[in-house]
Amino acid sequence: MRARKPSEATSDRAVAARVTIHDVAQLAEVSTATVSRVLSGGKPVSPEVADRVRTAAREVGYRPNPAAQTLLRGSSRTIGVVVPDLANPYFAQILKGVASEAAADAHHTLVAGTEEDAEQEYRSAIELARWVDGLLLCAPRMSAPRLREVAAAARRLVLINRVLRHPAVGSVVVDYHLAVRTLCEHLASLGHKRIGYLEGPTAAWSDQQRQRGFRSSEASGLTIIRVPCGSTPEDGRNAVDEALSHRPTALIAFNDQVAVGALGGLRERGISVPADISVTGIDNAPMSAHTDPALTTYAVSTVELGRQAWERFLPHPTTATTHLQGELIVRSSTTHPPRTPPKPRR
């Protein structure tokens, strides 16, 4: 193969957009089919031919068209991940786990946030399904019929914290039923009998699982007061007055973010945690160990959630549902109940 002068290579790179696979084939003195095989990772060729092709591609500044590569391989080596809230550390940690595993397997990750909007979630999933090898939906809010539409559109579909009865859909879920029962047992062991629950989004499957856990705890003699809330710190702060109007001695928040907001709202009202009221969260978000007071919570391995989800995209995926358990982390936001439950202080 003729050596090219530096000026010639520079000129070629300047017009890389016009370089084609035929230019590479001509310089490497091979067929275009051979170039395609080498650059797409298809049927192997001899090392000497592969080196010639790659050298020629570098010299002329050739870059394979991603869409064409996808057609040749039948794969984009990309997965799409849809999450309800990109600002939530819980989902950020899951994304970190998924992206790390995907990168180790030479895959890229495309991410879409949906602002807790079920319709936006559906549109994002359907659009991503056109371009990626599979979809991972984190805590999807859309209805089961919509999820089945997404399953039909996607090459593969894996759900985190949602279960769908479908022969081609796998799931990885946290056992939130156990999480809630564990927190209730902890509070009951301290002497609490009247507990307020700051509910999560009504469309959240994981909130429905938490509610199951509370029903079990009610059967054990605890009084559970359900307070409409949400999933953000602002939601937790705004729910404080309604929660206090029911005179609970402890609060269990939908997640740690809500618990952090509740801690702030209680502090603003002059109510001491845990002297006046105990507070717990769920998920063990990174900030939960650094709040004032440090937050008692149920720890969930979000990295493991991401890793388990990725395994369902491997060559032999499973459509089974994996249930992950966590552990109780007791910190200083819980103690024995006060003699008199706190009142709202506006």
ChimeraX attribute file (.defattr): number of C-alpha atoms within 10 A of each C-alpha:
attribute: neighborCount
match mode: 1-to-1
recipient: residues
	/A:1	10
	/A:2	6
	/A:3	9
	/A:4	12
	/A:5	9
	/A:6	10
	/A:7	8
	/A:8	12
	/A:9	15
	/A:10	14
	/A:11	13
	/A:12	18
	/A:13	16
	/A:14	13
	/A:15	12
	/A:16	14
	/A:17	11
	/A:18	11
	/A:19	18
	/A:20	17
	/A:21	19
	/A:22	14
	/A:23	17
	/A:24	26
	/A:25	20
	/A:26	15
	/A:27	19
	/A:28	23
	/A:29	16
	/A:30	15
	/A:31	13
	/A:32	18
	/A:33	11
	/A:34	20
	/A:35	27
	/A:36	20
	/A:37	17
	/A:38	21
	/A:39	16
	/A:40	16
	/A:41	13
	/A:42	13
	/A:43	9
	/A:44	11
	/A:45	14
	/A:46	8
	/A:47	10
	/A:48	8
	/A:49	17
	/A:50	18
	/A:51	14
	/A:52	20
	/A:53	26
	/A:54	16
	/A:55	16
	/A:56	23
	/A:57	23
	/A:58	15
	/A:59	21
	/A:60	24
	/A:61	23
	/A:62	21
	/A:63	14
	/A:64	15
	/A:65	10
	/A:66	11
	/A:67	11
	/A:68	13
	/A:69	16
	/A:70	17
	/A:71	10
	/A:72	15
	/A:73	13
	/A:74	10
	/A:75	14
	/A:76	19
	/A:77	18
	/A:78	19
	/A:79	25
	/A:80	24
	/A:81	24
	/A:82	25
	/A:83	26
	/A:84	21
	/A:85	20
	/A:86	17
	/A:87	12
	/A:88	16
	/A:89	17
	/A:90	21
	/A:91	21
	/A:92	16
	/A:93	19
	/A:94	22
	/A:95	25
	/A:96	15
	/A:97	20
	/A:98	25
	/A:99	22
	/A:100	19
	/A:101	20
	/A:102	22
	/A:103	13
	/A:104	9
	/A:105	12
	/A:106	10
	/A:107	15
	/A:108	17
	/A:109	17
	/A:110	14
	/A:111	16
	/A:112	18
	/A:113	17
	/A:114	20
	/A:115	13
	/A:116	20
	/A:117	15
	/A:118	17
	/A:119	14
	/A:120	17
	/A:121	22
	/A:122	20
	/A:123	14
	/A:124	20
	/A:125	26
	/A:126	20
	/A:127	14
	/A:128	22
	/A:129	22
	/A:130	13
	/A:131	19
	/A:132	22
	/A:133	21
	/A:134	25
	/A:135	28
	/A:136	27
	/A:137	24
	/A:138	25
	/A:139	22
	/A:140	27
	/A:141	26
	/A:142	18
	/A:143	12
	/A:144	14
	/A:145	10
	/A:146	17
	/A:147	22
	/A:148	17
	/A:149	13
	/A:150	22
	/A:151	23
	/A:152	14
	/A:153	18
	/A:154	22
	/A:155	15
	/A:156	22
	/A:157	28
	/A:158	29
	/A:159	25
	/A:160	24
	/A:161	23
	/A:162	22
	/A:163	21
	/A:164	17
	/A:165	10
	/A:166	11
	/A:167	10
	/A:168	17
	/A:169	21
	/A:170	25
	/A:171	24
	/A:172	26
	/A:173	21
	/A:174	22
	/A:175	19
	/A:176	26
	/A:177	20
	/A:178	20
	/A:179	25
	/A:180	27
	/A:181	19
	/A:182	19
	/A:183	25
	/A:184	26
	/A:185	16
	/A:186	17
	/A:187	26
	/A:188	20
	/A:189	12
	/A:190	13
	/A:191	14
	/A:192	22
	/A:193	18
	/A:194	20
	/A:195	26
	/A:196	22
	/A:197	24
	/A:198	27
	/A:199	25
	/A:200	25
	/A:201	17
	/A:202	13
	/A:203	16
	/A:204	18
	/A:205	18
	/A:206	25
	/A:207	20
	/A:208	17
	/A:209	19
	/A:210	21
	/A:211	19
	/A:212	17
	/A:213	21
	/A:214	26
	/A:215	16
	/A:216	16
	/A:217	20
	/A:218	15
	/A:219	9
	/A:220	12
	/A:221	11
	/A:222	19
	/A:223	17
	/A:224	20
	/A:225	18
	/A:226	18
	/A:227	19
	/A:228	16
	/A:229	25
	/A:230	23
	/A:231	23
	/A:232	22
	/A:233	22
	/A:234	18
	/A:235	20
	/A:236	30
	/A:237	21
	/A:238	17
	/A:239	21
	/A:240	22
	/A:241	17
	/A:242	16
	/A:243	25
	/A:244	21
	/A:245	12
	/A:246	18
	/A:247	18
	/A:248	24
	/A:249	27
	/A:250	32
	/A:251	27
	/A:252	27
	/A:253	28
	/A:254	26
	/A:255	26
	/A:256	31
	/A:257	27
	/A:258	29
	/A:259	31
	/A:260	26
	/A:261	22
	/A:262	30
	/A:263	27
	/A:264	20
	/A:265	20
	/A:266	21
	/A:267	14
	/A:268	13
	/A:269	14
	/A:270	12
	/A:271	18
	/A:272	16
	/A:273	21
	/A:274	19
	/A:275	16
	/A:276	20
	/A:277	26
	/A:278	26
	/A:279	28
	/A:280	33
	/A:281	28
	/A:282	27
	/A:283	25
	/A:284	25
	/A:285	22
	/A:286	12
	/A:287	13
	/A:288	22
	/A:289	16
	/A:290	9
	/A:291	15
	/A:292	14
	/A:293	18
	/A:294	19
	/A:295	29
	/A:296	26
	/A:297	30
	/A:298	25
	/A:299	19
	/A:300	22
	/A:301	19
	/A:302	24
	/A:303	20
	/A:304	16
	/A:305	24
	/A:306	25
	/A:307	21
	/A:308	20
	/A:309	28
	/A:310	22
	/A:311	16
	/A:312	23
	/A:313	20
	/A:314	11
	/A:315	7
	/A:316	8
	/A:317	16
	/A:318	17
	/A:319	19
	/A:320	14
	/A:321	18
	/A:322	19
	/A:323	13
	/A:324	16
	/A:325	16
	/A:326	18
	/A:327	16
	/A:328	17
	/A:329	17
	/A:330	17
	/A:331	15
	/A:332	17
	/A:333	23
	/A:334	24
	/A:335	23
	/A:336	18
	/A:337	22
	/A:338	16
	/A:339	9
	/A:340	11
	/A:341	15
	/A:342	18
	/A:343	16
	/A:344	16
	/A:345	12
	/A:346	7
